[in-house]
């Protein structure tokens, strides 16, 4: 009887361990999704720089080749207003 409980415990641990690795893989894939505003900035020839406020907030700023600097999401929304529905 003790061997049965030990085998059941081992199977349960293995099942939980398998779920954990699947969850970690799903999280890793979710992180790999690119930021559409950053991609758009780069598509236009700009470079994204992350700026941090004194409060610790972060925002992406698109630095264009002509010297223009604009918040990456502001740029994305402005130029794609009709296509983001």
N, C-alpha and C positions, 0 to 999 in steps of 0.2 A: 504494500500500500504506500509506503514511504517513497519507493522508487517511482510509483505512478505520479505522486505529487511533485517529486523532483523533476520528472520529465515534463509535466504540465507547466511548472514554473519556468523551465528552460525554454519551452515553446512560446510561452507568453512573452518572455524577455526578448526572444528573437523577433517576434512579431512587432513589438513596440520599437525595437531598434530599426527594423525595416521601415516603419512609418516615419521615424525621425529622419532617416536619410532621404526619403521621398519629399518630405516637407522642406528640408534644406535645399534640395535640388530645385524645387518650385520657387523658393525665395531667391536663389541665385539667378534663375531665369528672369524673374520679375525685375531684378535690379539691372539686368542687361538691356532693358528697353531704353532707347535713346530719348533725350529731351527734344521734342519737335521744335521748340523755339531756338535751341542751340543749333540744331541741324539747319534750320532756316537761315540763321545768321551766317553760318559757315558757307551755305549754298550761295549767299550773296557776296561772298569774298571776305567776310568779316571774321574776327576772332572773338571768342567769348572769354571774358575775364570775370571771375567770381569776386564780388565785393562784399565785405562783411561790415555791418554797422557796429556801433559801440555796444548795442544791446545783444549782439550775436546773430542778428538776422542776416541771411545771405541772399544775394540776388545776382543774376547774370547780366552783365552789360556787354552789348555787342559793340566792338570797336571796328568801325568800317575803315576801308582803305583811305577814304578822303578825310579822315580824322573825326568824323561824326561818331558820337557815342550815344547809344539808346538802350534802354532796358530791353532785353531780348524778348520778353513776352509782350511788351508794348509794340515792338516792331512786328512780331508775328501776328498779333491780333489786328493791327492796323492794315497790314497787307493781305490778310486772309479772312477778313470779316465775313464775306459772303460764303466762304467754302468750309466753315467750321461748324456746320449744323449736324 
